[in-house]
Amino acid sequence: MNNPNINPGQTIGILGGGQLGKMMALSAKEMGYRIAVLDPAPYGPCAQVADQHIQASFDDRKAVLQLAEVSDVITYEFENVDLTLAEELEAKGKLPQGANALRITQDRIEEKRAMEEAGVPVAPYRVVQHPEELDHVVEELGFPCVIKTTRGGYDGKGQLKLSSSQDLEQGRAFVNVHPFCVVEAWLPFDQEVSVVMTRGGDGELELFPVPENEHEHHILKRSIVPARISETLLEKAQNAARYIADHLQFIGTFAVEMFVVGEEIYVNEMAPRPHNSGHFTIEGCNVSQFDQHIRAICGLPLLKINRPYASVMTNLLGDEVNKVIQEKRYFQDAHVHLYGKDKVTEKRKMGHITVLGTSLDEALEKAEVFNFSEVLINQKG
């Protein structure tokens, strides 16, 4: 589709009302745009800053078409968008991101095939449809390995690790409940990194600095920028991202998660939207992943990315947000983002904190001073 030319004063519609939508909206408002959001929650993060809020389910066709009616362009902040409705929006010329990247990233089998077609390395994998196929597949891949559902998995959900033959019975039960699973060889990775990038409608591509990502219980806890990897690995990661961008021809901000194994890079997952590991860009770069995304979907030229600072971004999960709000030092010496979610639940992403440094050592030292786990332990004790 032709990328629209959307000018300040016009309305950007957002499918999804979470923190990514909120940060998109804040970037858009700084550029003079109006915001409409479709979200079933009565007062979600994005609705708090939007000019219009359509409260309805994401698969409500009438509501989606209403969003299209009041918006000059539409974007989505997550993958759980009805594909048929996304295709309809694309046909109307309202969805520059397009439905293709959404279709691919909604299904792990399609995602793996797209990675292979792009020519990037992935972990050995097999597709399993029936429980009785699992033993043979595991024999081929070896232990440990991991079974993943084809749809709906994020932050470690929809996965089961098989460490030995004793886990096969549980694995068969998993496949019985979730037909069409992907079974992947377990990679003994040294680090996890991601490449967040933005592609414009004219094919222009801008890559953000590569973060090194640390996870707790499959949820991103901390992103360190720049990643502590060799120049060779950095080049391999960036090249893999470029291959994917060339293959998918998406518009907007897009993220690729990768494993580092020795001196090799393996692509793990893709996200067709701004990404948690890119939050450091708000303060750590001259232009954020959200700014670039808005520019791309509105047909504006992308900005060249500069990184004047090293950064450490830490997610606030669950009731950490209530502990941090009492610590004035966070607000004095760091950049605190609280998403405004109505309910605090365990491991839910409630906000993030970014510290900057003129060097990575300085940023890491600041982050150690702001040791959130230690603060929580001390306050619970």
Wavefront OBJ file of the C-alpha trace (Angstrom):
o trace
v 0.000 0.000 0.000
v 1.073 3.617 -0.474
v 2.223 5.154 2.775
v -0.160 8.011 3.673
v 0.996 11.549 4.319
v -0.530 12.334 7.705
v 0.001 15.842 9.048
v -0.092 17.221 12.603
v -3.669 17.917 13.647
v -4.928 14.729 12.039
v -5.900 11.668 14.082
v -3.925 8.483 14.664
v -6.013 5.485 15.727
v -4.430 2.889 18.001
v -5.636 -0.700 18.317
v -4.747 -1.616 21.880
v -4.711 0.481 25.011
v -1.669 -0.690 26.977
v 1.618 0.986 27.791
v 2.977 0.701 24.246
v -0.097 2.481 22.943
v 0.297 5.129 25.632
v 3.927 5.792 24.720
v 3.008 5.914 21.021
v 0.284 8.418 21.885
v 2.610 10.602 23.945
v 5.112 10.728 21.083
v 2.339 11.536 18.619
v 0.941 14.304 20.809
v 4.356 15.936 21.086
v 4.289 16.055 17.284
v 0.838 17.655 17.215
v -1.370 14.666 16.397
v -4.692 13.687 17.934
v -5.270 10.161 19.252
v -8.193 7.742 19.134
v -7.876 4.365 20.839
v -9.863 1.134 20.726
v -9.565 -0.749 23.994
v -12.075 -2.816 26.001
v -10.672 -1.540 29.307
v -12.554 1.497 30.652
v -9.473 3.505 31.598
v -6.327 1.816 30.314
v -2.956 3.533 29.942
v -3.546 4.755 26.383
v -7.119 5.893 27.016
v -5.797 8.159 29.776
v -4.014 10.331 27.190
v -6.239 9.781 24.135
v -8.648 12.331 22.664
v -11.210 9.624 21.860
v -11.760 6.208 23.414
v -13.856 3.519 21.768
v -14.511 0.936 24.475
v -15.067 -2.366 22.712
v -13.498 -5.735 22.023
v -10.635 -5.901 19.534
v -12.631 -8.303 17.336
v -15.716 -6.051 17.273
v -15.925 -5.195 13.568
v -18.331 -2.307 14.097
v -15.988 -0.736 16.653
v -12.908 -1.258 14.475
v -14.665 0.410 11.542
v -15.695 3.234 13.871
v -12.018 3.683 14.760
v -11.219 3.793 11.047
v -13.925 6.403 10.514
v -12.535 8.799 13.125
v -8.856 8.161 12.286
v -6.694 9.222 9.368
v -4.267 6.354 9.946
v -4.288 3.323 12.262
v -1.557 1.415 14.055
v -1.546 -1.525 16.465
v 0.415 -1.889 19.686
v 0.243 -5.662 20.039
v -0.218 -8.814 17.990
v -3.631 -9.908 19.306
v -5.447 -8.067 16.537
v -8.088 -9.844 14.456
v -6.262 -10.622 11.211
v -9.370 -10.340 9.023
v -10.104 -6.885 10.409
v -6.465 -5.861 9.951
v -6.668 -6.922 6.307
v -9.856 -4.886 5.930
v -8.138 -1.816 7.390
v -5.188 -2.332 5.072
v -7.528 -2.542 2.071
v -9.003 0.807 3.131
v -5.507 2.318 3.108
v -5.612 2.958 6.856
v -2.999 0.466 8.148
v 0.548 1.242 6.920
v 2.021 -1.537 9.098
v -0.021 -3.911 6.978
v -1.464 -7.278 7.904
v 1.347 -9.486 6.576
v 3.796 -8.995 9.457
v 0.880 -9.440 11.849
v -0.135 -12.705 10.159
v 3.416 -14.037 10.376
v 4.085 -13.105 13.996
v 0.722 -14.430 15.209
v 1.782 -17.963 14.268
v 5.132 -19.435 15.358
v 5.239 -21.820 12.399
v 4.760 -18.953 9.953
v 7.294 -16.932 11.922
v 9.951 -19.661 11.715
v 9.380 -20.096 8.000
v 9.642 -16.353 7.414
v 12.936 -16.260 9.313
v 14.304 -19.090 7.194
v 13.095 -17.429 3.993
v 14.872 -14.243 5.096
v 18.070 -16.260 5.404
v 18.689 -15.799 9.129
v 19.821 -18.592 11.491
v 17.220 -20.137 13.805
v 17.370 -22.947 16.352
v 16.657 -26.420 14.908
v 12.932 -27.085 15.191
v 10.137 -29.438 14.171
v 6.363 -29.071 13.944
v 4.305 -31.559 15.965
v 0.596 -32.122 15.329
v -0.087 -35.210 17.452
v 1.227 -36.429 20.839
v 2.541 -39.691 19.358
v 4.930 -37.721 17.115
v 6.741 -36.156 20.043
v 9.076 -39.039 20.921
v 10.538 -39.190 17.411
v 10.946 -35.413 17.203
v 12.689 -35.244 20.568
v 14.977 -38.087 19.503
v 16.005 -35.960 16.508
v 16.472 -32.704 18.425
v 17.774 -34.140 21.692
v 17.346 -32.973 25.278
v 16.796 -30.362 26.456
v 14.223 -28.934 24.083
v 11.174 -26.720 24.407
v 7.604 -27.112 23.148
v 5.835 -23.888 22.187
v 2.242 -23.277 21.192
v 1.882 -21.779 17.739
v -0.290 -18.918 18.973
v -0.704 -16.679 21.978
v 2.669 -17.118 23.654
v 4.442 -14.148 25.239
v 6.595 -13.574 28.340
v 7.200 -17.323 28.555
v 3.534 -18.328 28.324
v 2.583 -21.309 26.168
v 5.908 -23.084 26.610
v 7.138 -26.287 28.205
v 10.769 -27.302 28.602
v 11.625 -30.987 28.276
v 14.852 -31.780 30.112
v 14.802 -35.573 29.986
v 12.705 -38.569 28.949
v 10.873 -38.248 32.258
v 9.221 -35.100 30.867
v 7.835 -36.787 27.745
v 4.519 -37.748 29.316
v 3.921 -34.135 30.317
v 5.004 -33.099 26.829
v 2.488 -35.431 25.170
v -0.264 -34.001 27.364
v 0.802 -30.489 26.325
v 0.614 -31.378 22.623
v -2.746 -33.071 23.162
v -4.153 -29.805 24.519
v -2.291 -27.627 21.985
v -2.202 -29.334 18.558
v 0.288 -27.893 16.087
v 3.190 -27.081 18.365
v 6.737 -26.061 17.536
v 9.456 -28.106 19.233
v 12.812 -26.312 19.346
v 16.252 -27.498 20.317
v 17.341 -25.747 23.490
v 20.184 -23.371 22.723
v 22.804 -22.964 25.485
v 22.900 -19.220 24.905
v 25.404 -16.866 26.489
v 23.332 -13.713 26.137
v 20.083 -12.429 24.726
v 20.004 -9.346 22.525
v 17.464 -7.603 20.341
v 17.475 -5.284 17.380
v 14.773 -2.629 17.353
v 14.448 -0.859 14.026
v 12.085 1.355 12.068
v 11.352 1.129 8.361
v 9.690 3.905 6.400
v 7.334 3.559 3.482
v 10.156 4.452 1.095
v 12.234 1.524 2.359
v 14.501 3.678 4.513
v 15.702 1.654 7.518
v 17.080 2.956 10.807
v 18.454 0.610 13.480
v 18.613 1.542 17.146
v 21.602 0.573 19.313
v 21.481 -3.116 20.242
v 20.454 -3.847 23.851
v 21.570 -6.840 25.886
v 18.513 -8.249 27.634
v 18.219 -10.015 30.969
v 15.069 -11.981 31.815
v 13.551 -13.261 35.047
v 10.939 -16.018 34.758
v 10.804 -15.403 30.969
v 9.909 -11.720 31.476
v 12.291 -8.960 30.454
v 13.802 -7.436 33.576
v 16.700 -5.320 32.318
v 18.114 -3.990 29.036
v 21.745 -2.846 28.902
v 22.899 -0.534 26.113
v 25.244 -0.974 24.394
v 25.159 -4.765 24.508
v 28.386 -6.314 25.799
v 29.096 -8.312 22.658
v 31.881 -8.328 20.093
v 31.826 -6.179 16.968
v 31.472 -9.384 14.946
v 28.333 -10.392 16.850
v 26.957 -6.871 16.634
v 27.353 -6.916 12.871
v 25.715 -10.347 12.615
v 22.742 -9.201 14.706
v 22.252 -6.039 12.672
v 22.596 -7.895 9.381
v 20.002 -10.469 10.473
v 17.611 -7.622 11.278
v 18.231 -6.049 7.871
v 17.540 -9.356 6.103
v 14.220 -9.636 7.948
v 13.308 -6.030 7.127
v 14.070 -6.605 3.447
v 12.028 -9.806 3.428
v 8.943 -8.559 5.289
v 8.819 -5.021 3.875
v 7.013 -3.761 6.992
v 6.393 -0.115 7.854
v 6.931 1.155 11.390
v 8.978 0.002 14.352
v 9.775 -3.708 14.505
v 11.838 -5.813 16.924
v 13.838 -9.005 16.512
v 14.897 -11.008 19.582
v 18.059 -13.101 19.299
v 20.239 -15.554 21.202
v 24.019 -15.242 21.351
v 25.719 -18.648 21.295
v 29.491 -18.313 21.198
v 30.212 -16.138 18.178
v 26.910 -16.928 16.470
v 23.511 -15.244 16.464
v 20.192 -17.147 16.332
v 16.914 -15.330 15.755
v 14.262 -16.317 18.290
v 11.160 -14.144 17.912
v 9.858 -11.072 16.117
v 7.446 -8.323 17.159
v 5.807 -6.097 14.504
v 5.613 -3.055 16.797
v 7.634 -1.093 19.364
v 9.255 -3.371 21.929
v 9.930 -3.429 25.656
v 13.681 -3.685 25.065
v 13.518 -0.418 23.119
v 12.199 1.714 25.977
v 15.720 2.972 26.699
v 15.487 4.989 23.467
v 13.122 7.512 25.098
v 16.001 9.101 27.021
v 19.008 7.196 25.683
v 18.763 8.294 22.041
v 18.026 11.503 20.175
v 14.810 9.924 18.877
v 12.757 7.146 20.476
v 11.351 3.976 18.949
v 7.903 5.536 19.401
v 8.857 8.780 17.661
v 10.241 6.856 14.695
v 7.162 4.634 14.577
v 4.838 7.632 14.391
v 7.014 9.223 11.722
v 6.978 6.018 9.658
v 3.223 5.407 9.725
v 2.550 9.085 8.988
v 4.807 9.108 5.942
v 7.434 11.387 7.488
v 11.171 10.873 6.890
v 12.963 8.909 9.604
v 15.625 10.591 11.715
v 19.219 9.428 11.926
v 19.728 7.787 15.309
v 22.394 8.957 17.748
v 23.152 7.429 21.136
v 24.714 10.123 23.348
v 24.446 7.970 26.474
v 24.830 4.437 27.711
v 21.593 3.183 29.268
v 20.209 0.599 31.652
v 16.420 0.136 31.539
v 14.747 -1.905 34.285
v 11.127 -3.042 34.240
v 8.963 -2.539 37.296
v 6.948 -5.709 37.815
v 3.964 -6.125 40.102
v 4.121 -4.368 43.456
v 7.641 -3.091 42.788
v 5.900 0.009 41.474
v 4.417 0.765 44.901
v 7.809 0.404 46.591
v 9.611 2.564 44.063
v 7.110 5.416 44.317
v 8.303 5.945 47.912
v 11.979 6.211 46.889
v 12.700 9.813 45.925
v 16.217 8.922 44.724
v 14.732 7.165 41.704
v 13.035 10.349 40.630
v 16.109 12.469 41.322
v 18.698 10.385 39.488
v 16.743 8.311 36.960
v 13.867 8.514 34.507
v 10.751 6.867 35.930
v 7.818 5.823 33.750
v 4.655 4.589 35.486
v 2.026 3.236 33.123
v -1.103 3.958 35.158
v -2.545 0.449 35.073
v -5.588 0.007 37.284
v -4.608 -3.270 38.901
v -1.286 -4.435 40.326
v -0.741 -8.154 39.799
v 2.336 -10.330 40.184
v 4.851 -10.005 37.317
v 2.660 -7.504 35.468
v 4.639 -4.723 33.783
v 3.677 -1.612 35.724
v 6.423 0.765 34.632
v 10.126 1.089 33.915
v 13.134 3.074 35.066
v 16.028 4.182 32.857
v 19.416 5.380 34.062
v 21.966 7.014 31.779
v 25.734 7.312 31.855
v 28.490 8.804 29.765
v 29.938 5.269 29.760
v 28.440 1.827 30.197
v 30.349 1.385 33.455
v 28.758 4.553 34.811
v 25.270 3.469 33.754
v 25.743 0.019 35.282
v 27.053 1.547 38.490
v 23.979 3.759 38.724
v 21.762 0.761 38.055
v 23.453 -1.169 40.868
v 22.721 1.697 43.238
v 19.108 1.368 42.115
v 19.005 -2.335 42.937
v 15.269 -2.913 42.880
v 15.426 -6.475 44.173
v 17.502 -5.322 47.140
v 15.088 -2.494 47.888
v 12.170 -4.916 47.851
v 13.954 -7.414 50.104
v 14.844 -4.677 52.591
v 11.313 -3.303 52.640
v 9.756 -6.740 53.037
v 12.166 -7.699 55.786
l 1 2 3 4 5 6 7 8 9 10 11 12 13 14 15 16 17 18 19 20 21 22 23 24 25 26 27 28 29 30 31 32 33 34 35 36 37 38 39 40 41 42 43 44 45 46 47 48 49 50 51 52 53 54 55 56 57 58 59 60 61 62 63 64 65 66 67 68 69 70 71 72 73 74 75 76 77 78 79 80 81 82 83 84 85 86 87 88 89 90 91 92 93 94 95 96 97 98 99 100 101 102 103 104 105 106 107 108 109 110 111 112 113 114 115 116 117 118 119 120 121 122 123 124 125 126 127 128 129 130 131 132 133 134 135 136 137 138 139 140 141 142 143 144 145 146 147 148 149 150 151 152 153 154 155 156 157 158 159 160 161 162 163 164 165 166 167 168 169 170 171 172 173 174 175 176 177 178 179 180 181 182 183 184 185 186 187 188 189 190 191 192 193 194 195 196 197 198 199 200 201 202 203 204 205 206 207 208 209 210 211 212 213 214 215 216 217 218 219 220 221 222 223 224 225 226 227 228 229 230 231 232 233 234 235 236 237 238 239 240 241 242 243 244 245 246 247 248 249 250 251 252 253 254 255 256 257 258 259 260 261 262 263 264 265 266 267 268 269 270 271 272 273 274 275 276 277 278 279 280 281 282 283 284 285 286 287 288 289 290 291 292 293 294 295 296 297 298 299 300 301 302 303 304 305 306 307 308 309 310 311 312 313 314 315 316 317 318 319 320 321 322 323 324 325 326 327 328 329 330 331 332 333 334 335 336 337 338 339 340 341 342 343 344 345 346 347 348 349 350 351 352 353 354 355 356 357 358 359 360 361 362 363 364 365 366 367 368 369 370 371 372 373 374 375 376 377 378 379 380 381
